Amino acid sequence: MNVAISSASDKPIYQQLFEQISAQILKGELRSGYFLPPIRQAALELRISVITVKKAWEELERCGLIHTVTGKGCFVAEFTPEEMLRIRNDMILKQMAVDAAYYKSFGLTLEEVFELMRKIF
């Protein structure tokens, strides 16, 4: 698990942690069965609050990316390729809905958004 937390980011720390770990899982960098560090250990290593790590782990579990085994810890869940694709697409669509609302607030058309996205890619 490779995570870089930025205190300068507008995103809450738990969200940064969630997004980085979920991306590593969905890209296959953290494979099924991978043992996540215990909450207290991760908090200590990242120099962040235990509550912050707990919130990120809870969000990962809510999304079905990890599961908890009582007395043993948290592990990356097992996925079929189809499940992984579905989870990835659900997460992307959720973020795109937030982004689309932001773009609409500026009065952008879909074509204008596509043109701006082409410049980024």
C-alpha positions in Angstrom: 0.0 0.0 0.0 1.5 3.2 -1.2 -0.3 6.4 0.0 0.6 10.1 -0.1 -1.5 12.4 2.0 -1.5 16.1 1.2 -2.5 18.6 3.9 -2.7 21.2 1.2 -5.4 19.4 -0.7 -9.0 20.5 -0.6 -10.1 16.9 -0.2 -10.5 15.5 3.4 -7.7 13.2 4.4 -10.0 10.2 4.7 -11.2 10.8 1.1 -7.6 11.0 -0.1 -6.8 7.7 1.6 -10.0 6.1 0.3 -9.4 7.2 -3.3 -5.8 6.1 -3.4 -6.4 2.7 -1.9 -9.5 2.1 -4.0 -7.6 3.0 -7.1 -4.8 0.6 -6.2 -7.4 -2.2 -5.6 -9.2 -1.5 -8.9 -6.0 -1.3 -10.9 -4.9 -4.7 -9.4 -2.0 -3.3 -7.5 -3.5 -4.5 -4.2 -4.8 -8.0 -5.0 -7.6 -10.0 -3.4 -6.6 -11.2 0.1 -4.1 -8.4 0.6 -4.0 -7.5 4.3 -4.4 -3.8 5.0 -2.5 -2.5 8.0 -4.5 -2.3 11.2 -6.1 1.1 11.7 -3.8 2.2 14.5 -0.7 1.1 12.6 -1.8 2.9 9.4 -2.6 6.1 11.4 0.8 6.0 13.0 2.7 5.4 9.7 0.7 8.1 7.9 0.7 10.5 10.9 -3.0 11.0 10.8 -5.9 10.3 13.2 -7.1 6.8 13.9 -10.6 8.2 13.3 -9.6 9.3 9.8 -8.2 5.9 8.9 -11.3 4.2 10.4 -13.5 6.4 8.2 -11.5 5.5 5.1 -11.6 1.8 5.9 -15.4 1.9 6.5 -15.9 3.6 3.2 -13.8 0.9 1.4 -15.9 -1.7 3.1 -19.1 0.0 2.2 -18.1 0.0 -1.4 -17.3 -3.7 -1.2 -13.6 -3.3 -1.8 -12.4 -4.7 1.5 -13.9 -7.0 4.1 -13.2 -7.3 7.8 -12.5 -10.6 9.5 -13.1 -10.3 13.2 -9.9 -10.7 15.2 -7.8 -10.8 12.1 -8.2 -7.4 10.3 -9.2 -6.0 6.9 -8.5 -7.7 3.6 -9.0 -6.8 -0.1 -12.2 -8.5 -1.2 -12.3 -11.2 -3.9 -13.7 -10.0 -7.3 -14.5 -11.4 -10.6 -13.4 -9.1 -13.5 -17.1 -8.2 -14.0 -17.5 -7.2 -10.4 -14.4 -5.1 -10.4 -15.6 -3.3 -13.6 -19.0 -2.7 -12.0 -17.5 -1.2 -8.8 -15.1 0.9 -10.8 -17.8 2.2 -13.1 -20.1 2.9 -10.1 -17.4 5.0 -8.4 -16.6 6.9 -11.6 -20.2 7.6 -12.3 -20.7 9.0 -8.8 -17.8 11.3 -9.2 -18.8 12.3 -12.7 -22.3 13.3 -11.4 -20.6 15.7 -8.9 -18.4 17.0 -11.7 -21.3 17.4 -14.1 -23.2 19.5 -11.6 -20.2 21.8 -11.2 -19.8 22.2 -15.0 -23.5 22.9 -15.4 -23.2 25.6 -12.7 -21.0 27.5 -15.2 -23.5 27.0 -18.0 -21.2 24.7 -20.0 -22.8 22.5 -22.7 -21.8 18.8 -23.0 -19.8 19.6 -26.1 -17.9 22.3 -24.2 -17.1 19.8 -21.4 -15.9 17.3 -24.0 -13.7 19.8 -25.6 -12.1 20.8 -22.3 -11.7 17.1 -21.4 -9.9 16.5 -24.8 -7.4 19.2 -23.8 -6.7 17.4 -20.5 -6.3 13.9 -22.0 
